[in-house]
Amino acid sequence: MRKRNIYSIISLWCVLFFCPTLHAERKGFAVVIDSISYQQAQHELAEYIQALESKQHFKVYTVIDRWGIPDSIRATLKGLHARPHEAIIGTVFIGDIPIPMIRDAQHLCSAFKMSQKMPWQESSVPSDRYYDDFSLQFDFLKRDSIAPYYYYSLSARGSQQVHPDLFSGRIRPTDGDIPGSRYTKLKAYLQKATEAKLHPERMMSVFVYTGSGSLSESKTAHIDEMASMHAHFPSLAHRPNAYRYMDYSDEKLIKQKLMNALMSPDLSVAFMHHHGDYDTQYLSAWPQPSTAEEAREYLLHCYRASLSRARHFGYDTDSIRRNLQSRDQLPDAWMAELDDSTLAKDDSLESAMTHIVLSDFARYAFRPNCRVAFWDACYNGSWHRESCIANEYIFQPGKTICGLGGSVNVLQDKWPDRFAGLLEQGVMIGFLNQLNPDLEMHVVGDPTFAFLPEQDHSLNDLISSGKPKDWKRLLRHSLHPDIQALALHQLQESKEVSDPHLLEYLKTSPYGSVRLEAFLLLQQQHSDDFVSAIENAAYDNFELLQRFAVNALIKNGDPRLANTLAGKLCDVNTSARVAFNALQGAQFFSRQDLLPAVEDKLRQMAPYVVHPGTYAEKVLKNAGNYAGRWDEEIEKLCKGEMSRKRALAQINFMRIYCPPYLLPQVADYAATLKDDELLLPLLEALGWHRQAYTSAQVLPVVEKLMKDPSHSEQVRQEALKTYKRLK
C-alpha cells in the first residue's frame, strides 16, 4: 500500500506541475447516422449525444446521411474539421453508412496482398480512412450491385501514407437471421455506450490470450508481452488478479475456459492473439497427443480430414486411400476407421471445441464483458460483412463496448499494444487507432469510449491540440512509459526531435515501449542513424524490439548489417520468432556479404559450443540455402529471359522478395520497358521498398518515368505514386 501511495503522489505531482491545463474551446465530434437508424433509435441517440456533451464536453454535430454516397459524407466531415471554432477531431458512423472499398493501396495495409484479379468484394480493403484521412485522394470506380460497397482507387494526387485527421469508429448492427433486429441491437448498444459515459470505470484488469501458431509460439515473446502489460498499466499492481494470461496449451480444449475468462465481470481489456476469419476465432490446433493411443487417434483424424477435403473438391478418394496405405504402410484396421462416420462426427465435435464461431454466442450464451477488446487476428474486425466476430462481441448484452480489429489480414509481427497504457490514463480508444493507423484497422464500437483516468489530466486535449513545449515537459517529467512514448511520437510529428535524440532514447531508456517507439520513429527517416539503431535494437532485452529490428534489417539490407544478421543466425538462444525471421532474412543478403560474416561469427563461438563443427555445418547450410536466393530469377527477369506469365509472377513476388542490393538493377530494367503490362506492376513493386538502403538510387529512375511524355498517363501516375512512397 505504501508503494502505491508513493507512486500516486509522484504521478500526481508530475501531472500538476508538468501537464498543462488546457482551457481551449470544446472539441467537435460528428455523429454520422443513416436516416432510418436515426428514426428508429432517436431517443437512445439523443441520450448518447447528451452524454458526449455533458460528460466528455464535445460539441456534437449530428449528420444524417441523406445522400447515400461516401463523397458527400467525406466533404461534410472535411468541412466540419476545417471550422475555425469547435472543429471536429473525431467521428462515429452509426447504422448503414456507405462502405468505401479501397483498391490499389495494399502498401498501406499491414499484411493484405491479395491479387486484384480476384473478385472485388474480396480483393478490396474496407476502410474508413476514406472518411478520416483527408491527405489521401481517391478516384471513384463503381458501386457494388449487391452490397453497400463503393469502390475507389487510391490516387497518385494525394499522400501515399496513412495519417488520419480524425479518429473514427463503426457501430454497424446487422439483422443476421432476424429481419429488422439491427435496430433493436442499435438501441441496446447506444444505451450500453451511454451508461459507460454516465458511470465511467477505472481500469480493473487486463487479460492476454495466445493461440496456436501465434508468433511461432515463442515463449520469450509471450513472457515479454506480459511484462509489458505491467509497464503499460502500473496502476493495476495493487489490484488482486489484475494481470491475467491464458495459453491455448493450458487445456486440451481451451474454448470454454477462454469464454469464461472473457465473461469475467471485472475484465477491462482483453488482447487476443490467434488466427482468424470474419466468422471464426481459431483458438488452438488439434490437441497434441501425449500417449501412443492419442497419437494413433491424431493420425487417423488427419487422414480423415484429408479424405474429407478430397471428397469436398471431387477427387477420387479410393485412389487417395490406396496411396495413403501404401505410402505410410497403414494397417487394414486403421483403414477401416477412415470411413467410420461416427468417428468423423466425433472429429467434427472435437474440432468445434478448438475455435469460437458466430453461432457460439447464442449456443453458449457467450456474453463477453471485456470493456475493450483487441482482436489481433485476420478478418475478425470485418465490420462491413453481414456478421463478424467483432460485431458479436459489442452487440451482446455483455459489457464489451468497443475494440480494435482488422477488416482484412493483419500482420503477426506488429505492435498490437502500442500506446495501450494510455487507456488507464483516460485516453479515448479512437486515439489509439489514429496514432497507429493501418488501412484495415478500425475501432468497432464507440471510438470515444474511455476509462476513468488514474489522474485527472488532459491527455485527450493534449493529443488533439498540445504544443511541442507541452510534450517536451511530459517527456522530461512523466513517470509513465506510454506517456513518454506518446511525447516522442508527437514531437516527431512536429519535427521537434532529432534523429540523434531518438537514437539516444533507444539506447538509454529503461522502458521497452519508449525504446521501441524511438526505433519506429527512426525507421521513418532516411538516416545513417537507423543503421546504428538496428545494430543496437537487434540485441535489446525487449523481444518485440529485437523482432522489429530484424525485420527492419531485412528491409534495409545495408551490407554493414550482415554482421548483425549473422549474429542472430548463429545465436544459440534467439527467441523462436526472431530466429524464424532472421533465417527468412538471409535471402535478402548476397552470399558474398552474408556467408563470410556467418563463418566469422561461428569461429568466434567455437570455444563455447558443444560439437562446434556440427553446429557450424547446420548454421552454414541454412544460411547458404537462403543467401542470394533471388539472384538468378531477378537476373533472368532483367535480361528479358522470362515468359510474360513468368515475368508477371516474378514481379508480383518482388513486392516482398526483392533484395535491396538488386533494386538498382531492377530500376534500370524498368527504365527500358515499353510494355505497360510489365511496367505498371514493376513500378508498383519498386514502391514497396522505401526502407531499402538503395531506395535513393531508384528515385531518379522513377522521377524520369513520371515525367516522360512518351509513356501513358497510367504509367506516369503509377510512377508518381511510387516516387511519393519512396521519397
Summary of the structure (lengths in Angstrom):
residues: 727
radius of gyration: 26.9
end to end distance: 53.1
largest distance: 81.4
contacts: 2458
relative contact order: 0.08
helix: 54%
strand: 12%
